[in-house]
Amino acid sequence: MKTIRGLVAILALAAGVLATNATQAQPVPVNFYAWGGQPAINDYLRWAERELEAEGIALQHVKVADIAEVVKQLTSGRSNADLIWINGENFHALKRTDALLAVAEKVKGIEHVRTDIGWQIDFGESVDGLEVPWGIGQFHLFMCGTCVTQSSLSAQQLLNYAKANPGRISYPRPPEFHGTTFLKMLALDLVADTGVFQKRTSAVDVESVMRPFWAYLEQLHPHLWLQGEAFPASAAEQLNLFANAQLHNAVSFNPNEVLTLANQGRIPATSKAVMIGDAAITNSHYLAVPRSAVNPEAAIKVIEFLLSEKAQRKKADLQGWGDPAVIQQVEQATLLPAANDFHVTWHNYLEKQWAARFH
């Protein structure tokens, strides 16, 4: 009998070990759809993948060129995304179709998010707990240190520079979001009543307001790279052109990126951040969980990790991504003077009108 009881105990122990190993061998997958156009960001997410393994989560960074394509898939029920990186018009589209879970109140640590970054409003629309801030974006240019001495240029000064240096200035082709924001920054400097950009376009005499802006672009385009007949497809492509001295400017949403890229030797050490006008369009970028997510609880755990002090400090490291932290525990790097982003209807207006005029 003792032998039999001993054998049963051994078998039970073995079964427990096998069950434990099986559990450990099957981490919960989380498909994270996020822009994959920046090596430092991709490196950061690979680090996050390794860290989350210890929590039994298999984070899979699904690299996308434009999250708008994922939004289309989600609204048509054809996506396997558990977590997405969004803001602006993409958030609006998903909110309008009730495609997101309300997750903010479920995220442990949300109380540590800074209250001074205005994250509860995204392109003029209330977040309503449907997304959680991950970082801070501020739009500006990189320019070569020998090109300009000042830290800001008016739209007119940029036009003068383009005329004096034909073919050396450009911007990504809208609707690429850096390209559309470049248009916003010009408009913010060219339009007298900038308060109109916080209103819906339907409440504004758009044709009258924007007449100086479109006239300006007609003047600027002939002096751009390839005479304005073609544009870089992305911020990454333009950065390569800048790094190879084919262009005198690049575009960025990360106020620390000129330092991080110079530290990495990817751009000349003399490169400098330059604003158009006297403030940089500033917004938050967010994490959200689709209603169709297969593993929403695990996705929320990923958000909690990415908002942790460890992950936010790593993200803000100027030797890596350098994206500003959104939590109070991490000392904030110096930000550029901030201007509010436009209501989302302006975003759509600019992209459609630009395509109609310059396609």
C-alpha positions as CSV (number, residue, x, y, z in Angstrom):
1,M,0.0,0.0,0.0
2,K,2.8,2.4,0.9
3,T,4.3,1.7,-2.5
4,I,1.0,2.5,-4.3
5,R,0.4,5.6,-2.2
6,G,4.0,6.7,-3.0
7,L,3.5,6.1,-6.7
8,V,0.2,8.1,-6.6
9,A,2.0,11.0,-4.9
10,I,4.8,11.0,-7.4
11,L,2.3,10.9,-10.3
12,A,0.3,13.8,-8.8
13,L,3.5,15.8,-8.3
14,A,4.6,15.1,-11.9
15,A,1.1,16.2,-13.1
16,G,1.4,19.4,-11.2
17,V,4.9,20.1,-12.7
18,L,3.6,19.4,-16.2
19,A,0.6,21.7,-15.6
20,T,2.8,24.4,-14.3
21,N,5.2,24.1,-17.3
22,A,2.3,24.1,-19.7
23,T,1.0,27.3,-18.1
24,Q,4.4,28.9,-18.3
25,A,4.8,27.7,-21.9
26,Q,1.6,29.4,-23.0
27,P,1.8,33.1,-22.3
28,V,-1.2,35.2,-23.2
29,P,-0.7,36.8,-26.6
30,V,-1.4,40.6,-27.0
31,N,-1.3,41.9,-30.6
32,F,-0.1,45.5,-30.4
33,Y,-0.7,47.4,-33.6
34,A,1.7,50.4,-33.6
35,W,3.7,52.5,-36.0
36,G,6.9,50.8,-37.0
37,G,8.7,53.6,-38.8
38,Q,11.3,54.5,-36.1
39,P,14.1,52.1,-35.0
40,A,14.3,53.6,-31.5
41,I,10.6,52.9,-31.0
42,N,10.9,49.4,-32.3
43,D,13.8,48.8,-30.0
44,Y,11.8,50.1,-27.0
45,L,8.9,47.8,-27.8
46,R,11.3,44.8,-28.1
47,W,12.5,45.7,-24.6
48,A,8.9,45.8,-23.4
49,E,8.2,42.4,-24.9
50,R,11.1,40.9,-22.9
51,E,9.9,42.6,-19.7
52,L,6.3,41.4,-20.1
53,E,7.4,37.8,-20.6
54,A,7.9,37.6,-16.8
55,E,4.2,38.5,-16.4
56,G,3.0,35.8,-18.7
57,I,2.3,38.1,-21.6
58,A,3.5,37.6,-25.2
59,L,3.5,41.1,-26.6
60,Q,3.7,41.1,-30.4
61,H,4.5,44.4,-32.0
62,V,2.6,44.4,-35.3
63,K,4.3,47.2,-37.3
64,V,2.1,49.4,-39.4
65,A,2.9,52.3,-41.7
66,D,-0.4,54.0,-41.0
67,I,-2.7,53.1,-38.1
68,A,-5.7,54.4,-40.3
69,E,-5.5,51.0,-42.1
70,V,-6.1,49.2,-38.8
71,V,-8.9,51.6,-38.0
72,K,-10.6,50.5,-41.2
73,Q,-10.2,46.9,-40.3
74,L,-11.6,47.4,-36.8
75,T,-14.7,49.2,-38.0
76,S,-15.3,46.4,-40.5
77,G,-14.7,43.7,-38.0
78,R,-11.6,42.3,-39.7
79,S,-8.8,43.0,-37.1
80,N,-7.1,40.8,-34.5
81,A,-5.7,43.8,-32.6
82,D,-5.8,43.6,-28.8
83,L,-4.1,47.0,-28.3
84,I,-3.6,50.0,-30.6
85,W,-1.5,53.2,-30.6
86,I,-3.7,56.1,-31.8
87,N,-4.9,59.6,-31.4
88,G,-6.7,62.3,-33.4
89,E,-8.8,61.4,-36.4
90,N,-8.3,57.7,-35.8
91,F,-9.6,57.9,-32.3
92,H,-12.6,59.9,-33.5
93,A,-13.4,57.3,-36.1
94,L,-13.3,54.5,-33.5
95,K,-15.2,56.4,-30.9
96,R,-17.9,57.3,-33.5
97,T,-18.4,53.6,-34.3
98,D,-18.3,52.5,-30.6
99,A,-15.3,50.3,-31.4
100,L,-13.3,50.9,-28.2
101,L,-13.6,49.6,-24.6
102,A,-13.7,52.1,-21.8
103,V,-10.4,51.1,-20.1
104,A,-9.0,54.2,-18.3
105,E,-10.8,53.5,-15.0
106,K,-9.6,49.9,-15.1
107,V,-5.9,50.8,-15.5
108,K,-3.9,50.7,-12.2
109,G,-1.7,53.7,-12.0
110,I,-3.9,56.0,-14.1
111,E,-3.9,58.4,-11.1
112,H,-0.2,59.1,-11.6
113,V,-0.7,60.5,-15.1
114,R,0.1,64.3,-15.2
115,T,-2.9,66.5,-15.0
116,D,-1.3,69.4,-16.9
117,I,-1.0,67.8,-20.3
118,G,-4.7,68.1,-21.3
119,W,-5.0,64.4,-22.2
120,Q,-8.7,64.2,-21.6
121,I,-9.3,66.1,-24.9
122,D,-8.0,64.5,-28.2
123,F,-8.3,66.8,-31.3
124,G,-11.3,68.6,-29.7
125,E,-13.1,65.4,-28.6
126,S,-13.5,64.1,-25.1
127,V,-11.6,60.9,-24.5
128,D,-14.3,59.5,-22.2
129,G,-11.9,56.9,-20.8
130,L,-11.6,55.2,-24.2
131,E,-7.9,55.7,-24.5
132,V,-5.0,56.2,-22.1
133,P,-2.1,58.7,-22.7
134,W,1.3,57.1,-23.4
135,G,3.4,60.1,-24.4
136,I,3.5,63.7,-25.6
137,G,4.0,64.9,-29.1
138,Q,5.2,68.4,-30.2
139,F,5.5,69.1,-33.9
140,H,8.7,70.9,-35.1
141,L,11.4,70.7,-37.7
142,F,15.0,69.6,-37.6
143,M,17.3,71.9,-39.5
144,C,21.0,71.8,-40.1
145,G,23.0,73.9,-37.7
146,T,24.6,75.9,-40.5
147,C,21.2,76.6,-42.1
148,V,19.6,78.8,-39.4
149,T,20.7,80.4,-36.2
150,Q,17.2,80.9,-34.6
151,S,15.0,78.4,-32.9
152,S,11.9,79.4,-34.7
153,L,10.9,80.6,-38.2
154,S,7.8,82.4,-39.4
155,A,6.0,80.9,-42.4
156,Q,7.3,83.9,-44.4
157,Q,10.9,83.2,-43.3
158,L,10.5,79.6,-44.3
159,L,9.3,80.7,-47.7
160,N,12.3,83.1,-48.0
161,Y,14.6,80.2,-47.1
162,A,13.1,77.9,-49.6
163,K,13.5,80.5,-52.3
164,A,17.2,81.0,-51.4
165,N,17.8,77.3,-51.2
166,P,15.7,75.7,-53.9
167,G,15.0,72.0,-53.6
168,R,16.2,71.8,-50.0
169,I,12.9,72.0,-48.1
170,S,10.0,69.6,-48.1
171,Y,7.4,67.9,-45.9
172,P,5.7,64.4,-46.0
173,R,2.8,64.0,-48.3
174,P,-0.5,64.3,-46.6
175,P,-2.4,62.4,-45.3
176,E,0.7,61.2,-43.6
177,F,0.2,62.7,-40.2
178,H,3.5,64.6,-40.0
179,G,2.7,66.2,-43.4
180,T,-0.8,67.2,-42.3
181,T,0.6,68.7,-39.1
182,F,3.1,70.7,-41.1
183,L,0.2,72.2,-42.9
184,K,-1.5,73.0,-39.5
185,M,1.7,74.8,-38.3
186,L,1.8,77.0,-41.3
187,A,-1.9,77.8,-41.0
188,L,-1.4,78.7,-37.3
189,D,1.2,81.2,-38.3
190,L,-0.6,82.6,-41.4
191,V,-4.2,83.0,-40.1
192,A,-4.9,86.0,-37.9
193,D,-7.7,84.5,-35.7
194,T,-6.2,81.2,-34.6
195,G,-9.2,80.5,-32.4
196,V,-11.1,79.3,-35.4
197,F,-9.0,76.1,-35.3
198,Q,-10.6,75.0,-32.1
199,K,-14.0,75.1,-33.7
200,R,-15.6,72.8,-36.2
201,T,-15.1,73.9,-39.8
202,S,-18.9,74.0,-40.2
203,A,-18.9,76.9,-37.7
204,V,-16.3,78.9,-39.7
205,D,-16.2,80.8,-43.0
206,V,-13.4,78.4,-44.1
207,E,-12.9,79.7,-47.6
208,S,-12.2,83.3,-46.3
209,V,-10.1,82.2,-43.3
210,M,-7.9,79.9,-45.4
211,R,-7.4,82.0,-48.5
212,P,-4.0,83.3,-47.3
213,F,-2.9,79.8,-46.4
214,W,-3.6,78.3,-49.9
215,A,-2.0,81.3,-51.6
216,Y,1.1,80.7,-49.5
217,L,1.4,77.1,-50.5
218,E,1.1,78.1,-54.2
219,Q,4.1,80.3,-53.6
220,L,6.1,77.7,-51.6
221,H,5.7,74.5,-53.6
222,P,7.7,75.5,-56.7
223,H,10.8,76.0,-54.4
224,L,10.5,72.7,-52.6
225,W,12.3,69.4,-53.2
226,L,11.4,68.2,-56.7
227,Q,9.7,71.5,-57.3
228,G,6.8,70.3,-55.1
229,E,5.8,67.7,-57.7
230,A,6.5,64.9,-55.3
231,F,6.9,64.6,-51.5
232,P,8.6,62.2,-49.1
233,A,6.2,59.4,-48.3
234,S,6.9,59.5,-44.6
235,A,8.8,61.3,-41.8
236,A,11.3,58.4,-41.9
237,E,12.0,58.9,-45.6
238,Q,12.4,62.6,-45.1
239,L,14.8,62.0,-42.2
240,N,17.0,59.9,-44.4
241,L,17.0,62.7,-47.0
242,F,18.0,65.1,-44.2
243,A,20.7,62.7,-42.8
244,N,22.2,62.4,-46.3
245,A,22.2,66.2,-46.7
246,Q,19.8,66.1,-49.6
247,L,17.3,68.1,-47.6
248,H,17.9,70.9,-45.0
249,N,14.9,69.9,-42.9
250,A,13.1,66.9,-41.4
251,V,10.0,66.7,-39.3
252,S,9.3,65.3,-35.9
253,F,6.7,65.0,-33.1
254,N,9.3,64.2,-30.4
255,P,10.7,67.3,-28.8
256,N,13.8,65.3,-27.7
257,E,14.4,63.5,-31.0
258,V,17.0,65.9,-32.3
259,L,19.1,65.0,-29.2
260,T,18.4,61.2,-29.4
261,L,19.2,61.0,-33.1
262,A,22.4,63.1,-32.7
263,N,23.4,60.8,-29.8
264,Q,22.9,57.8,-32.0
265,G,25.0,59.4,-34.8
266,R,22.0,59.3,-37.2
267,I,22.0,63.0,-37.9
268,P,24.8,65.7,-37.6
269,A,25.5,66.8,-34.0
270,T,24.9,70.4,-35.0
271,S,21.2,69.7,-36.0
272,K,18.7,71.8,-34.1
273,A,15.0,71.8,-33.4
274,V,13.2,74.7,-35.1
275,M,9.5,75.7,-34.6
276,I,7.3,77.3,-37.2
277,G,5.9,80.3,-35.4
278,D,6.2,80.8,-31.7
279,A,4.7,77.5,-30.4
280,A,4.6,73.8,-31.3
281,I,1.4,72.0,-31.9
282,T,1.2,69.7,-28.9
283,N,-0.9,66.6,-28.3
284,S,-0.9,63.3,-26.5
285,H,-0.6,59.9,-28.1
286,Y,-2.6,57.1,-26.6
287,L,-3.2,53.4,-26.1
288,A,-6.6,51.9,-26.6
289,V,-8.2,48.5,-26.5
290,P,-10.7,47.5,-29.2
291,R,-14.0,46.0,-28.3
292,S,-13.1,43.0,-30.6
293,A,-9.9,42.3,-28.6
294,V,-9.5,38.6,-27.8
295,N,-7.4,39.3,-24.7
296,P,-8.6,42.7,-23.3
297,E,-7.5,41.9,-19.7
298,A,-3.9,41.2,-20.9
299,A,-4.0,44.3,-23.0
300,I,-4.9,46.4,-19.9
301,K,-1.9,44.8,-18.1
302,V,0.3,45.9,-21.0
303,I,-1.0,49.4,-20.6
304,E,-0.3,49.3,-16.9
305,F,3.3,48.2,-17.6
306,L,3.8,50.9,-20.2
307,L,2.6,53.5,-17.7
308,S,4.8,52.2,-14.9
309,E,7.7,54.3,-13.7
310,K,10.2,51.8,-15.0
311,A,8.7,51.8,-18.6
312,Q,8.1,55.6,-18.7
313,R,11.6,56.3,-17.5
314,K,13.0,53.9,-20.1
315,K,10.9,55.5,-22.9
316,A,12.1,59.0,-21.9
317,D,15.8,58.1,-22.0
318,L,17.6,60.3,-24.4
319,Q,19.9,57.4,-25.4
320,G,16.9,55.6,-26.8
321,W,13.4,56.7,-27.9
322,G,13.4,59.9,-25.8
323,D,9.6,60.3,-25.8
324,P,8.4,62.5,-23.0
325,A,6.9,60.8,-20.0
326,V,3.2,61.3,-19.0
327,I,3.5,60.3,-15.3
328,Q,4.4,62.5,-12.4
329,Q,7.2,60.3,-11.0
330,V,9.4,60.9,-14.0
331,E,11.0,64.3,-14.3
332,Q,9.9,65.9,-17.5
333,A,12.4,67.0,-20.1
334,T,12.2,70.6,-21.2
335,L,9.3,70.9,-23.6
336,L,8.7,73.4,-26.4
337,P,6.2,76.2,-26.0
338,A,2.8,74.5,-26.7
339,A,-0.1,75.3,-29.0
340,N,-3.3,73.3,-29.0
341,D,-3.9,70.9,-31.8
342,F,-6.8,71.6,-34.2
343,H,-10.3,70.2,-34.0
344,V,-10.4,67.0,-36.0
345,T,-12.6,68.6,-38.7
346,W,-9.7,70.8,-39.7
347,H,-7.5,67.8,-40.1
348,N,-10.0,66.2,-42.5
349,Y,-10.5,69.5,-44.4
350,L,-6.8,70.1,-44.9
351,E,-6.2,66.6,-46.2
352,K,-9.0,66.7,-48.7
353,Q,-8.3,70.2,-49.9
354,W,-4.6,69.5,-50.2
355,A,-5.3,66.4,-52.3
356,A,-7.7,68.3,-54.5
357,R,-5.3,71.2,-55.1
358,F,-1.9,69.5,-55.3
359,H,-2.5,65.8,-56.1
